[in-house]
């Protein structure tokens, strides 16, 4: 007796819908995507295919993950109201960075005008010394160690 392919597809579809629901519930609880897929015994590539092929499922995944994030944000806010200083800092740094920026985040990058290279201007004495050193041939300034090739290891010297 031949199987009814429509019956098999319906059963398969119902099974996938149950697994999708279980997956979404795990995401709402804060379980990461890979662990949630493993928990429902579905390969990660299957989850990615479902997301790609089913825009409603993709939106539900985003909403479930956002729900988990919001639960953590709520707990963080409650902790801040209860006097947890670190929680207060996290909230203030992220929600009002223009007023509460962490001043320890200092950029140490330097550049010239318009973001270009820094230009060095040598005094006359420095220019004479540089010229003398460049024209000295294989000689190196006193106190500058020789490299294995005989140079000083200083560009242009």
C-alpha positions in Angstrom: 0.0 0.0 0.0 1.4 3.4 -1.0 1.9 6.2 1.5 0.0 9.4 1.2 2.8 12.1 0.6 0.4 14.9 1.8 -0.1 13.1 5.1 3.6 12.8 5.6 4.2 16.5 4.8 1.4 17.6 7.3 3.0 15.5 10.0 6.5 16.9 9.2 5.1 20.4 9.1 3.3 20.0 12.5 6.6 18.6 14.0 8.6 21.6 12.7 6.0 24.0 14.0 6.2 22.4 17.5 10.0 22.6 17.3 9.9 26.2 16.2 7.7 27.1 19.1 10.0 25.3 21.6 13.0 27.1 20.0 11.3 30.5 20.4 10.4 29.8 24.0 14.0 28.9 24.8 15.2 32.1 23.2 12.7 34.1 25.3 14.3 32.5 28.4 17.7 33.8 27.3 19.1 30.6 25.8 21.5 31.3 22.9 20.6 30.2 19.4 23.0 27.3 19.2 22.1 25.9 22.6 18.4 26.3 21.8 18.8 24.4 18.5 20.7 21.6 20.4 18.0 21.5 23.1 15.3 20.8 20.5 17.5 18.4 18.6 17.7 20.4 15.4 20.9 21.3 13.6 21.9 25.0 13.5 21.7 24.9 9.7 18.1 23.9 9.9 17.4 26.9 12.1 19.2 29.2 9.7 17.1 27.7 6.8 13.9 28.3 8.7 14.9 31.9 9.4 15.8 32.5 5.7 12.7 30.8 4.3 10.1 32.0 6.8 10.0 35.8 7.4 7.4 35.3 10.2 9.7 32.9 12.0 12.7 35.3 11.5 10.7 38.1 13.1 9.6 35.9 15.9 13.2 34.9 16.6 14.2 38.6 16.8 11.2 39.3 19.1 12.1 36.4 21.4 15.7 37.5 21.7 14.6 41.1 22.4 12.3 39.8 25.1 15.2 38.1 26.8 17.3 41.3 26.5 14.4 43.4 28.0 14.2 41.0 31.0 17.9 41.6 31.7 17.5 45.4 31.2 14.6 45.3 33.7 16.8 43.5 36.3 19.6 45.9 35.7 17.3 48.9 36.2 15.9 47.4 39.5 19.5 46.7 40.7 20.4 50.4 40.0 17.3 51.6 41.9 18.4 49.4 44.8 21.7 51.2 45.0 24.0 48.9 42.9 26.6 51.5 41.7 27.9 49.4 38.8 24.3 49.0 37.5 23.8 52.7 37.8 27.0 53.3 35.8 26.0 50.9 33.1 22.6 52.5 32.7 24.0 56.1 32.7 26.9 55.4 30.4 24.6 53.8 27.8 21.4 55.8 28.1 23.0 59.3 28.6 26.5 59.0 27.2 26.6 62.7 26.4 26.3 63.4 30.1 27.9 60.3 31.7 30.7 59.2 29.4 33.4 57.2 31.0 36.3 59.7 30.9 38.8 56.9 31.0 38.1 56.0 27.4 40.7 58.4 25.9 41.9 58.0 22.4 45.7 58.2 22.2 45.8 58.4 18.4 47.6 61.5 17.1 47.5 62.9 13.6 48.4 66.0 11.8 46.0 68.7 10.3 42.9 67.2 8.8 43.8 63.7 10.0 46.9 63.6 7.9 50.4 62.6 8.9 52.3 64.5 11.5 54.9 66.8 9.9 58.2 67.3 11.8 60.1 70.6 11.5 63.7 70.4 12.5 65.7 73.3 13.9 68.7 74.4 11.9 71.1 72.6 14.3 69.0 69.4 14.0 69.1 69.7 10.2 72.9 70.1 10.2 73.3 67.1 12.5 70.9 65.0 10.4 72.8 66.0 7.2 76.1 65.2 8.8 74.9 61.8 10.0 73.3 60.9 6.6 76.6 61.8 4.8 78.8 60.0 7.3 78.5 56.7 5.2 78.9 53.6 7.3 79.8 55.5 10.4 77.1 55.6 13.1 76.6 58.2 15.8 78.3 57.5 19.1 76.2 55.3 21.4 74.0 54.0 18.6 74.4 50.2 18.3 75.4 48.6 15.0 73.0 46.2 13.3 74.2 42.9 11.9 74.3 44.6 8.4 76.5 47.3 9.7 74.0 50.1 9.8 72.6 51.8 12.9 69.1 50.5 12.5 67.8 54.1 12.4 66.1 55.0 9.2 68.4 57.0 6.9 71.4 56.6 9.2 
